[in-house]
Each structure stands twice: as structure tokens, then as C-alpha cells.
Amino acid sequence: MTKNEFIRMLKGRISHLPKAERRKILQYYTEMISERMDDGMSEQEAIAALGDMDELFGDLPAPSKAPKPKSRLRGWQIAMLIVGAPVWVPLMIAMLSLLLAFYIVIWSLVISFYAVFAALAVSGLAVIYTGIASILSGDSQYFFSLMGAGFALSGFALLWLIPCNLFAKAMAKVTAATAKGVFRFFFRR
């Protein structure tokens, strides 16, 4: 392994550290390799003398999830928010109202699709029941046509259920993505 390869590998392992700490670590290992090369070792021997790479990198601090400092609003920014409130508050309310209307329309369509499914299924079962009732009452001339219509309506209901479910899943994804986007807009990290 060459010195450049080692440094590149080291940079990848310490990329999560603060810049000043990264600079110290890189400088330390660069000087250590250079000193060993000045003592007569080859580049590969100097890097091999550092020890096993996993043990070497294992000594480095682990990535930490340190919270980022919160940015504070400056005085002029607060003043602009207050002065601009008559404009941005109604616009924000209008935007949220449009978003709510969008959700109502989308989910009304989903409910309508399932209402069509329910109407087809109930109609099919009612026509089948009517066909059975007609044969039991002795009026068998409409039995086959009622049973055929009932089974056809029930079959259409089952076929209609597939696009209903697909549409509902797609709208759920759209709803989740939109909600996530709105949340990110208001609460950026």
C-alpha cells in the first residue's frame, strides 16, 4: 500500500470527525510515515510498521451523533417576520387550506371507488337472493337470468376491488410523501 492510498483510506475512516481533529490525525500519520521513511524504510515497510489496519483504525474515535448547534434568529430577521406577517400568515393559511382540500378530494375519490365496489357486491348478492327466492316460490322462468346477473355483478365487484386497492395504496403514498415534504418545509434540520 502506498502512502497516498493509506491517507485516502484514513480520510474515509475519519470523515465524521471535526475538521481540526481530522487535520491533526492526518498530520500525525503523515509525519509518522515520513519519519520512518527518513530512517531508511521503504514506503510499504513504513506503512506496514504501523500495524494491522483494523486495529489502527479501531483506535480512532467512533462517529458521534452530536447535535448541531441551533441557529438563532437575528434582530432584523425577527423584525422582518413581524412586519411581513400580514402577508405571509394569510398566504400560509391559504396554502394549508389548499392542501387540506387536496386531501379531501383525493380521499373522497378513494371512498367513492369503494362505494362502487360495495354497490356492485350488494347488488350481486341481492339479485342472487332474488333468483333463489324465485325458484323457491315456484316462479322459475327468471331464475337463470337472475342468477347470471347476480354472479356477473359479484364478479364485477371482485374485479373492481383490485383497482380500488391499488388506487388507495397510491393515494396513501402520495399523502405520506406530501406530509413528509410539508414537515420538512416547516421543520428543517
N, CA, C and O of each residue as an XYZ file, in Angstrom:
756
protein
N       0.858     -1.171      0.000
C       0.000      0.000      0.000
C       0.904      1.234      0.000
O       1.904      1.291      0.716
N       0.536      2.202     -0.806
C       1.318      3.434     -0.873
C       0.830      4.415      0.186
O      -0.225      4.240      0.796
N       1.638      5.452      0.377
C       1.287      6.473      1.365
C      -0.017      7.166      0.980
O      -0.856      7.427      1.842
N      -0.196      7.468     -0.313
C      -1.426      8.127     -0.786
C      -2.649      7.247     -0.565
O      -3.706      7.743     -0.174
N      -2.517      5.938     -0.814
C      -3.636      5.023     -0.585
C      -3.989      4.978      0.898
O      -5.163      4.983      1.269
N      -2.958      4.934      1.739
C      -3.186      4.907      3.179
C      -3.906      6.175      3.640
O      -4.864      6.103      4.408
N      -3.446      7.326      3.173
C      -4.052      8.613      3.558
C      -5.498      8.682      3.071
O      -6.371      9.158      3.797
N      -5.761      8.211      1.850
C      -7.120      8.205      1.313
C      -8.027      7.312      2.162
O      -9.171      7.668      2.444
N      -7.510      6.155      2.563
C      -8.274      5.233      3.398
C      -8.536      5.852      4.775
O      -9.628      5.729      5.329
N      -7.522      6.511      5.307
C      -7.648      7.165      6.604
C      -8.673      8.293      6.549
O      -9.471      8.450      7.473
N      -8.657      9.078      5.476
C      -9.631     10.164      5.316
C     -11.060      9.622      5.320
O     -11.959     10.227      5.904
N     -11.261      8.481      4.666
C     -12.593      7.875      4.649
C     -13.048      7.443      6.039
O     -14.228      7.551      6.374
N     -12.108      6.953      6.847
C     -12.450      6.476      8.183
C     -12.724      7.612      9.178
O     -13.451      7.431     10.154
N     -12.128      8.788      8.914
C     -12.269      9.887      9.883
C     -13.123     11.023      9.347
O     -13.106     12.122      9.901
N     -13.861     10.780      8.291
C     -14.646     11.855      7.666
C     -15.722     12.418      8.577
O     -16.176     13.542      8.366
N     -16.144     11.660      9.592
C     -17.194     12.116     10.509
C     -16.665     13.055     11.595
O     -17.445     13.686     12.308
N     -15.341     13.145     11.717
C     -14.753     13.972     12.775
C     -14.721     15.444     12.370
O     -14.790     15.765     11.184
N     -14.616     16.336     13.352
C     -14.475     17.767     13.033
C     -13.185     18.019     12.238
O     -12.224     17.254     12.328
N     -13.187     19.086     11.477
C     -12.092     19.381     10.560
C     -10.752     19.492     11.285
O      -9.748     18.963     10.809
N     -10.728     20.165     12.413
C      -9.468     20.343     13.149
C      -8.917     18.996     13.613
O      -7.711     18.761     13.535
N      -9.777     18.125     14.088
C      -9.338     16.812     14.553
C      -8.856     15.951     13.389
O      -7.870     15.223     13.510
N      -9.555     16.041     12.267
C      -9.122     15.294     11.066
C      -7.721     15.743     10.657
O      -6.864     14.919     10.337
N      -7.500     17.048     10.671
C      -6.203     17.600     10.267
C      -5.096     17.081     11.190
O      -4.016     16.732     10.713
N      -5.347     17.026     12.502
C      -4.344     16.542     13.456
C      -4.010     15.070     13.195
O      -2.842     14.682     13.192
N      -5.046     14.260     12.977
C      -4.831     12.821     12.751
C      -4.061     12.599     11.456
O      -3.119     11.808     11.420
N      -4.457     13.291     10.397
C      -3.758     13.140      9.111
C      -2.309     13.592      9.238
O      -1.407     12.934      8.719
N      -2.078     14.701      9.917
C      -0.718     15.212     10.097
C       0.126     14.219     10.907
O       1.290     13.983     10.582
N      -0.450     13.648     11.943
C       0.256     12.685     12.788
C       0.715     11.481     11.973
O       1.888     11.112     12.027
N      -0.198     10.861     11.216
C       0.165      9.668     10.461
C       1.069      9.993      9.279
O       1.923      9.182      8.920
N       0.900     11.147      8.673
C       1.781     11.549      7.570
C       3.204     11.731      8.083
O       4.155     11.269      7.452
N       3.357     12.403      9.228
C       4.685     12.604      9.811
C       5.301     11.284     10.252
O       6.503     11.079     10.085
N       4.495     10.387     10.813
C       4.997      9.102     11.267
C       5.548      8.294     10.096
O       6.612      7.684     10.200
N       4.822      8.294      8.987
C       5.287      7.556      7.800
C       6.548      8.211      7.253
O       7.497      7.520      6.883
N       6.563      9.543      7.199
C       7.737     10.269      6.670
C       8.969     10.025      7.532
O      10.061      9.836      6.996
N       8.820     10.025      8.859
C       9.955      9.784      9.740
C      10.517      8.381      9.540
O      11.733      8.189      9.518
N       9.647      7.423      9.398
C      10.115      6.048      9.183
C      10.807      5.905      7.833
O      11.764      5.143      7.693
N      10.310      6.651      6.832
C      10.974      6.613      5.524
C      12.329      7.311      5.599
O      13.272      6.906      4.919
N      12.433      8.358      6.420
C      13.715      9.045      6.606
C      14.717      8.133      7.319
O      15.924      8.263      7.116
N      14.226      7.215      8.148
C      15.095      6.269      8.856
C      15.553      5.133      7.949
O      16.306      4.262      8.384
N      15.109      5.130      6.694
C      15.597      4.141      5.740
C      14.577      3.099      5.329
O      14.900      2.223      4.528
N      13.350      3.159      5.849
C      12.322      2.188      5.450
C      11.731      2.599      4.107
O      11.721      3.776      3.749
N      11.235      1.600      3.370
C      10.506      1.929      2.140
C       9.098      2.374      2.522
O       8.676      2.226      3.668
N       8.386      2.917      1.550
C       7.024      3.403      1.798
C       6.126      2.274      2.332
O       5.378      2.474      3.289
N       6.204      1.100      1.714
C       5.384     -0.037      2.115
C       5.781     -0.530      3.508
O       4.914     -0.884      4.307
N       7.080     -0.556      3.806
C       7.546     -1.007      5.118
C       7.098     -0.046      6.213
O       6.716     -0.470      7.304
N       7.148      1.252      5.913
C       6.741      2.265      6.897
C       5.265      2.125      7.235
O       4.875      2.262      8.395
N       4.442      1.854      6.226
C       3.000      1.692      6.457
C       2.730      0.370      7.157
O       1.874      0.309      8.040
N       3.441     -0.690      6.784
C       3.272     -1.991      7.425
C       3.694     -1.925      8.896
O       3.133     -2.634      9.731
N       4.670     -1.084      9.215
C       5.150     -0.959     10.595
C       4.109     -0.303     11.503
O       4.195     -0.415     12.726
N       3.145      0.370     10.922
C       2.089      0.986     11.733
C       1.218     -0.069     12.405
O       0.590      0.200     13.429
N       1.181     -1.261     11.833
C       0.390     -2.341     12.406
C      -0.806     -2.678     11.535
O      -0.966     -2.167     10.427
N      -1.644     -3.562     12.079
C      -2.850     -4.003     11.379
C      -3.787     -2.817     11.173
O      -4.023     -2.038     12.097
N      -4.315     -2.684      9.971
C      -5.155     -1.524      9.625
C      -6.417     -1.468     10.475
O      -6.817     -0.383     10.897
N      -7.058     -2.608     10.738
C      -8.289     -2.614     11.531
C      -8.031     -2.175     12.967
O      -8.821     -1.434     13.553
N      -6.900     -2.648     13.532
C      -6.552     -2.222     14.891
C      -6.199     -0.742     14.927
O      -6.553     -0.019     15.859
N      -5.498     -0.318     13.899
C      -5.099      1.085     13.812
C      -6.314      1.994     13.724
O      -6.398      3.001     14.427
N      -7.257      1.636     12.855
C      -8.453      2.462     12.684
C      -9.441      2.240     13.833
O     -10.304      3.081     14.083
N      -9.314      1.114     14.525
C     -10.191      0.855     15.655
C      -9.924      1.801     16.819
O     -10.809      2.057     17.635
N      -8.701      2.318     16.893
C      -8.352      3.263     17.955
C      -8.931      4.648     17.711
O      -8.998      5.468     18.626
N      -9.348      4.906     16.481
C      -9.899      6.227     16.173
C     -11.274      6.381     16.787
O     -12.001      5.396     16.917
N     -11.649      7.584     17.166
C     -12.981      7.789     17.766
C     -14.091      7.391     16.801
O     -13.995      7.608     15.593
N     -15.138      6.807     17.356
C     -16.290      6.368     16.555
C     -17.124      7.583     16.154
O     -17.071      8.624     16.808
N     -17.900      7.442     15.067
C     -18.766      8.556     14.671
C     -19.758      8.865     15.789
O     -20.341      7.962     16.390
N     -19.930     10.114     16.045
C     -20.877     10.515     17.086
C     -22.012     11.307     16.463
O     -21.840     11.983     15.449
N     -23.151     11.210     17.077
C     -24.334     11.929     16.612
C     -24.502     13.184     17.468
O     -25.537     13.385     18.104
N     -23.487     14.005     17.470
C     -23.546     15.234     18.266
C     -24.572     16.177     17.651
O     -24.589     16.369     16.435
N     -25.417     16.761     18.474
C     -26.427     17.672     17.940
C     -25.777     18.927     17.377
O     -24.825     19.467     17.941
N     -26.307     19.364     16.276
C     -25.804     20.589     15.657
C     -26.308     21.780     16.460
O     -27.421     21.764     16.986
N     -25.488     22.795     16.547
C     -25.959     23.983     17.278
C     -27.125     24.622     16.541
O     -27.138     24.724     15.315
N     -28.095     25.046     17.327
C     -29.275     25.664     16.730
C     -28.943     27.089     16.300
O     -28.255     27.831     17.001
N     -29.450     27.440     15.139
C     -29.231     28.811     14.680
C     -30.301     29.698     15.300
O     -31.470     29.323     15.392
N     -29.887     30.841     15.709
C     -30.814     31.780     16.325
C     -31.138     32.871     15.324
O     -30.304     33.248     14.501
N     -32.352     33.368     15.406
C     -32.765     34.457     14.543
C     -32.135     35.758     15.026
O     -32.035     36.017     16.226
N     -31.722     36.551     14.079
C     -31.160     37.858     14.412
C     -32.303     38.851     14.573
O     -33.444     38.574     14.204
N     -31.980     39.993     15.123
C     -32.993     41.018     15.372
C     -33.704     41.471     14.117
O     -34.927     41.609     14.114
N     -32.955     41.706     13.046
C     -33.580     42.167     11.801
C     -34.471     41.086     11.196
O     -35.471     41.398     10.550
N     -34.113     39.803     11.402
C     -34.950     38.727     10.879
C     -36.281     38.659     11.636
O     -37.334     38.437     11.038
N     -36.220     38.847     12.931
C     -37.445     38.864     13.726
C     -38.321     40.034     13.322
O     -39.538     39.893     13.201
N     -37.700     41.196     13.113
C     -38.455     42.384     12.692
C     -39.124     42.153     11.334
O     -40.269     42.562     11.137
N     -38.424     41.503     10.396
C     -38.997     41.231      9.070
C     -40.161     40.241      9.170
O     -41.144     40.358      8.439
N     -40.047     39.281     10.066
C     -41.155     38.336     10.266
C     -42.391     39.060     10.798
O     -43.511     38.786     10.367
N     -42.183     39.976     11.727
C     -43.311     40.704     12.295
C     -43.917     41.645     11.272
O     -45.138     41.704     11.129
N     -43.074     42.385     10.554
C     -43.575     43.345      9.555
C     -44.252     42.609      8.400
O     -45.255     43.085      7.869
N     -43.712     41.454      8.007
C     -44.267     40.708      6.882
C     -45.430     39.804      7.243
O     -46.029     39.189      6.361
N     -45.764     39.712      8.533
C     -46.831     38.814      8.980
C     -48.166     39.053      8.280
O     -48.858     38.081      7.976
N     -48.566     40.313      8.006
C     -49.838     40.493      7.303
C     -49.859     39.875      5.900
O     -50.926     39.649      5.331
N     -48.695     39.609      5.363
C     -48.632     38.990      4.037
C     -48.450     37.478      4.152
O     -49.194     36.722      3.527
N     -47.481     37.031      4.935
C     -47.170     35.601      4.931
C     -48.135     34.750      5.745
O     -48.303     33.571      5.433
N     -48.772     35.291      6.766
C     -49.733     34.493      7.546
C     -50.941     34.106      6.699
O     -51.304     32.929      6.676
N     -51.593     35.068      5.985
C     -52.712     34.653      5.121
C     -52.288     33.707      3.991
O     -53.035     32.804      3.614
N     -51.087     33.926      3.459
C     -50.603     33.018      2.413
C     -50.386     31.608      2.969
O     -50.692     30.620      2.301
N     -49.868     31.522      4.167
C     -49.670     30.224      4.796
C     -51.007     29.542      5.061
O     -51.150     28.341      4.834
N     -51.982     30.303      5.538
C     -53.317     29.745      5.788
C     -53.940     29.267      4.477
O     -54.558     28.204      4.434
N     -53.778     30.049      3.413
C     -54.310     29.657      2.103
C     -53.639     28.383      1.600
O     -54.302     27.501      1.053
N     -52.324     28.290      1.785
C     -51.603     27.103      1.338
C     -52.072     25.866      2.108
O     -52.295     24.809      1.517
N     -52.218     26.002      3.407
C     -52.679     24.866      4.203
C     -54.123     24.492      3.866
O     -54.480     23.315      3.889
N     -54.956     25.494      3.552
C     -56.338     25.217      3.144
C     -56.373     24.461      1.822
O     -57.162     23.531      1.659
N     -55.522     24.857      0.880
C     -55.450     24.142     -0.402
C     -54.962     22.710     -0.203
O     -55.452     21.784     -0.848
N     -54.009     22.540      0.682
C     -53.504     21.204      0.962
C     -54.594     20.334      1.590
O     -54.737     19.164      1.233
N     -55.349     20.894      2.508
C     -56.461     20.163      3.118
C     -57.530     19.819      2.078
O     -58.067     18.711      2.085
N     -57.837     20.758      1.188
C     -58.816     20.498      0.128
C     -58.328     19.383     -0.803
O     -59.112     18.540     -1.239
N     -57.030     19.387     -1.100
C     -56.427     18.340     -1.930
C     -56.629     16.975     -1.273
O     -57.031     16.020     -1.938
N     -56.349     16.879      0.032
C     -56.542     15.619      0.743
C     -58.004     15.190      0.747
O     -58.303     14.010      0.565
N     -58.898     16.116      0.947
C     -60.323     15.777      0.972
C     -60.761     15.226     -0.382
O     -61.497     14.241     -0.441
N     -60.317     15.851     -1.466
C     -60.686     15.384     -2.813
C     -60.092     14.004     -3.079
O     -60.787     13.116     -3.573
N     -58.829     13.818     -2.760
C     -58.164     12.536     -3.004
C     -58.868     11.411     -2.247
O     -59.181     10.370     -2.825
N     -59.116     11.621     -0.960
C     -59.715     10.549     -0.169
C     -61.199     10.393     -0.460
O     -61.759      9.322     -0.221
N     -61.859     11.445     -0.975
C     -63.246     11.290     -1.430
C     -63.293     10.364     -2.643
O     -64.214      9.560     -2.782
N     -62.294     10.482     -3.520
C     -62.220      9.574     -4.666
C     -62.017      8.128     -4.213
O     -62.637      7.207     -4.746
N     -61.154      7.943     -3.235
C     -60.920      6.583     -2.729
C     -62.209      6.014     -2.143
O     -62.563      4.866     -2.410
N     -62.907      6.820     -1.344
C     -64.171      6.372     -0.743
C     -65.203      6.078     -1.829
O     -65.969      5.121     -1.715
N     -65.226      6.897     -2.878
C     -66.163      6.671     -3.993
C     -65.864      5.353     -4.698
O     -66.788      4.621     -5.055
N     -64.596      5.044     -4.901
C     -64.231      3.779     -5.542
C     -64.728      2.599     -4.709
O     -65.277      1.640     -5.252
N     -64.538      2.670     -3.393
C     -65.004      1.583     -2.541
C     -66.528      1.553     -2.457
O     -67.109      0.484     -2.267
N     -67.187      2.702     -2.594
C     -68.653      2.727     -2.599
C     -69.187      2.009     -3.842
O     -70.192      1.302     -3.766
N     -68.521      2.188     -4.976
C     -68.922      1.472     -6.193
C     -68.738     -0.031     -5.986
O     -69.596     -0.821     -6.380
N     -67.626     -0.427     -5.372
C     -67.404     -1.844     -5.081
C     -68.523     -2.389     -4.194
O     -69.075     -3.453     -4.475
N     -68.856     -1.667     -3.130
C     -69.902     -2.117     -2.206
C     -71.246     -2.212     -2.919
O     -71.996     -3.163     -2.698
N     -71.559     -1.233     -3.777
C     -72.834     -1.249     -4.504
C     -72.909     -2.455     -5.435
O     -73.945     -3.113     -5.516
N     -71.810     -2.747     -6.141
C     -71.793     -3.907     -7.038
C     -71.941     -5.211     -6.244
O     -72.693     -6.102     -6.639
N     -71.227     -5.314     -5.135
C     -71.279     -6.547     -4.346
C     -72.667     -6.762     -3.739
O     -73.208     -7.866     -3.808
N     -73.237     -5.728     -3.153
C     -74.562     -5.853     -2.541
C     -75.610     -6.125     -3.607
O     -76.510     -6.937     -3.394
N     -75.508     -5.459     -4.750
C     -76.469     -5.691     -5.849
C     -76.383     -7.133     -6.336
O     -77.405     -7.781     -6.556
N     -75.166     -7.629     -6.502
C     -74.984     -9.012     -6.946
C     -75.594     -9.999     -5.977
O     -76.285    -10.933     -6.382
N     -75.337     -9.792     -4.691
C     -75.907    -10.699     -3.686
C     -77.431    -10.594     -3.635
O     -78.119    -11.599     -3.453
N     -77.962     -9.367     -3.798
C     -79.421     -9.184     -3.780
C     -80.073     -9.872     -4.978
O     -81.131    -10.485     -4.841
N     -79.446     -9.772     -6.150
C     -80.019    -10.416     -7.341
C     -79.934    -11.938     -7.204
O     -80.863    -12.646     -7.595
N     -78.821    -12.449     -6.648
C     -78.716    -13.896     -6.412
C     -79.796    -14.344     -5.428
O     -80.441    -15.369     -5.644
N     -79.993    -13.598     -4.372
C     -81.035    -13.908     -3.391
C     -82.416    -13.893     -4.057
O     -83.249    -14.759     -3.787
N     -82.651    -12.914     -4.918
C     -83.934    -12.836     -5.630
C     -84.120    -14.051     -6.534
O     -85.226    -14.583     -6.631
N     -83.051    -14.497     -7.198
C     -83.123    -15.685     -8.052
C     -83.462    -16.927     -7.247
O     -84.281    -17.741     -7.674
N     -82.838    -17.077     -6.084
C     -83.115    -18.226     -5.222
C     -84.548    -18.154     -4.703
O     -85.247    -19.166     -4.641
N     -84.982    -16.942     -4.330
C     -86.358    -16.775     -3.839
C     -87.363    -17.088     -4.942
O     -88.431    -17.633     -4.664
N     -87.036    -16.750     -6.197
C     -87.976    -17.015     -7.293
C     -88.133    -18.513     -7.548
O     -89.230    -18.980     -7.851
N     -87.047    -19.260     -7.428
C     -87.147    -20.714     -7.651
C     -87.896    -21.383     -6.497
O     -88.634    -22.348     -6.698
N     -87.695    -20.853     -5.281
C     -88.390    -21.426     -4.128
C     -89.891    -21.117     -4.154
O     -90.699    -21.895     -3.648
N     -90.252    -19.982     -4.744
C     -91.680    -19.616     -4.812
C     -92.374    -20.282     -5.994
O     -93.587    -20.141     -6.153
N     -91.636    -20.995     -6.816
C     -92.241    -21.717     -7.929
C     -92.214    -20.939     -9.236
O     -92.666    -21.458    -10.257
N     -91.703    -19.718     -9.243
C     -91.622    -18.903    -10.461
C     -90.209    -19.037    -11.009
O     -89.348    -18.208    -10.713
N     -89.965    -20.075    -11.805
C     -88.612    -20.406    -12.236
C     -88.233    -19.815    -13.592
O     -87.127    -20.069    -14.070
N     -89.100    -19.046    -14.221
C     -88.762    -18.556    -15.556
C     -87.641    -17.520    -15.544
O     -86.936    -17.372    -16.542
N     -87.461    -16.797    -14.428
C     -86.403    -15.781    -14.361
C     -85.187    -16.256    -13.562
O     -84.240    -15.490    -13.379
N     -85.194    -17.479    -13.091
C     -84.131    -17.978    -12.221
C     -82.751    -17.857    -12.861
O     -81.836    -17.301    -12.253
N     -82.589    -18.372    -14.082
C     -81.271    -18.391    -14.715
C     -80.776    -16.988    -15.048
O     -79.592    -16.686    -14.899
N     -81.696    -16.131    -15.500
C     -81.266    -14.764    -15.818
C     -80.889    -13.998    -14.548
O     -79.925    -13.233    -14.556
N     -81.638    -14.195    -13.455
C     -81.302    -13.529    -12.191
C     -79.981    -14.056    -11.621
O     -79.154    -13.277    -11.147
N     -79.788    -15.350    -11.667
C     -78.544    -15.925    -11.153
C     -77.348    -15.456    -11.988
O     -76.299    -15.123    -11.437
N     -77.505    -15.429    -13.310
C     -76.433    -14.955    -14.185
C     -76.091    -13.507    -13.915
O     -74.918    -13.145    -13.831
N     -77.134    -12.659    -13.775
C     -76.897    -11.244    -13.483
C     -76.252    -11.077    -12.109
O     -75.363    -10.244    -11.940
N     -76.690    -11.857    -11.138
C     -76.124    -11.778     -9.788
C     -74.659    -12.160     -9.756
O     -73.842    -11.483     -9.133
N     -74.329    -13.259    -10.439
C     -72.925    -13.681    -10.472
C     -72.076    -12.693    -11.271
O     -70.919    -12.452    -10.927
N     -72.643    -12.121    -12.334
C     -71.907    -11.120    -13.120
C     -71.618     -9.886    -12.265
O     -70.497     -9.378    -12.270
N     -72.624     -9.402    -11.531
C     -72.403     -8.241    -10.657
C     -71.378     -8.553     -9.568
O     -70.526     -7.718     -9.268
N     -71.450     -9.731     -8.981
C     -70.480    -10.122     -7.954
C     -69.077    -10.218     -8.540
O     -68.106     -9.811     -7.902
N     -68.969    -10.756     -9.752
C     -67.665    -10.834    -10.431
C     -67.107     -9.453    -10.739
O     -65.916     -9.208    -10.548
N     -67.967     -8.542    -11.218
C     -67.514     -7.165    -11.467
C     -67.053     -6.506    -10.159
O     -66.089     -5.741    -10.144
N     -67.755     -6.816     -9.070
C     -67.370     -6.250     -7.772
C     -65.967     -6.716     -7.386
O     -65.139     -5.921     -6.940
N     -65.709     -8.012     -7.563
C     -64.371     -8.519     -7.224
C     -63.296     -7.937     -8.134
O     -62.194     -7.629     -7.679
N     -63.615     -7.786     -9.417
C     -62.649     -7.175    -10.339
C     -62.423     -5.699     -9.999
O     -61.311     -5.192    -10.145
N     -63.464     -5.019     -9.552
C     -63.359     -3.607     -9.213
C     -62.524     -3.404     -7.949
O     -61.952     -2.331     -7.755
N     -62.448     -4.418     -7.090
C     -61.697     -4.314     -5.848
C     -60.198     -4.153     -6.106
O     -59.514     -3.491     -5.326
N     -59.682     -4.738     -7.169
C     -58.251     -4.651     -7.472
C     -57.837     -3.201     -7.742
O     -56.905     -2.718     -7.097
N     -58.499     -2.473     -8.682
C     -58.084     -1.077     -8.875
C     -58.361     -0.204     -7.644
O     -57.650      0.771     -7.400
N     -59.399     -0.560     -6.868
C     -59.671      0.207     -5.634
C     -58.481      0.129     -4.688
O     -58.016      1.147     -4.176
N     -57.997     -1.076     -4.463
C     -56.862     -1.260     -3.560
C     -55.605     -0.587     -4.090
O     -54.874      0.043     -3.325
N     -55.341     -0.712     -5.390
C     -54.162     -0.068     -5.977
C     -54.253      1.450     -5.860
O     -53.268      2.112     -5.532
N     -55.426      1.995     -6.125
C     -55.623      3.443     -6.034
C     -55.462      3.923     -4.591
O     -54.848      4.961     -4.345
N     -56.009      3.176     -3.645
C     -55.894      3.552     -2.228
C     -54.437      3.519     -1.774
O     -53.999      4.412     -1.049
N     -53.678      2.497     -2.192
C     -52.259      2.433     -1.831
C     -51.482      3.588     -2.447
O     -50.625      4.183     -1.793
N     -51.779      3.906     -3.709
C     -51.088      5.025     -4.365
C     -51.396      6.340     -3.660
O     -50.503      7.166     -3.470
N     -52.649      6.539     -3.273
C     -53.017      7.779     -2.578
C     -52.399      7.843     -1.185
O     -52.071      8.926     -0.700
N     -52.240      6.687     -0.540
C     -51.577      6.667      0.765
C     -50.117      7.079      0.626
O     -49.589      7.797      1.475
N     -49.457      6.622     -0.453
C     -48.066      7.024     -0.698
C     -47.970      8.514     -0.992
O     -47.074      9.196     -0.496
N     -48.905      9.018     -1.809
C     -48.912     10.451     -2.116
C     -49.135     11.261     -0.846
O     -48.478     12.279     -0.629
N     -50.053     10.810     -0.017
C     -50.339     11.500      1.243
C     -49.105     11.512      2.144
O     -48.765     12.549      2.714
N     -48.442     10.381      2.275
C     -47.256     10.298      3.128
C     -46.135     11.180      2.594
O     -45.477     11.880      3.363
N     -45.912     11.150      1.275
C     -44.845     11.966      0.690
C     -45.137     13.453      0.849
O     -44.232     14.237      1.136
N     -46.384     13.841      0.666
C     -46.756     15.247      0.817
C     -46.614     15.687      2.263
O     -46.101     16.772      2.533
N     -47.059     14.865      3.185
C     -46.940     15.207      4.605
C     -45.474     15.325      5.010
O     -45.104     16.217      5.773
N     -44.643     14.421      4.497
C     -43.217     14.482      4.804
C     -42.595     15.754      4.230
O     -41.758     16.383      4.878
N     -43.000     16.134      3.016
C     -42.487     17.357      2.405
C     -42.901     18.602      3.177
O     -42.100     19.515      3.376
N     -44.158     18.633      3.612
C     -44.635     19.786      4.395
C     -43.892     19.840      5.728
O     -43.500     20.918      6.175
N     -43.695     18.685      6.363
C     -42.979     18.648      7.630
C     -41.551     19.150      7.456
O     -41.062     19.930      8.273
N     -40.877     18.705      6.390
C     -39.503     19.166      6.128
C     -39.465     20.667      5.857
O     -38.517     21.344      6.253
N     -40.488     21.189      5.185
C     -40.537     22.621      4.884
C     -40.586     23.448      6.163
O     -39.922     24.479      6.268
N     -41.370     22.996      7.127
C     -41.527     23.765      8.359
C     -40.463     23.446      9.404
O     -40.100     24.306     10.207
N     -39.965     22.215      9.396
C     -39.032     21.814     10.437
C     -37.752     21.271      9.807
O     -37.490     20.070      9.865
N     -36.974     22.136      9.217
C     -35.703     21.719      8.618
C     -34.722     21.426      9.723
O     -34.733     22.062     10.777
N     -33.865     20.443      9.464
C     -32.880     20.067     10.486
C     -31.599     20.806     10.260
O     -30.643     20.629     11.015
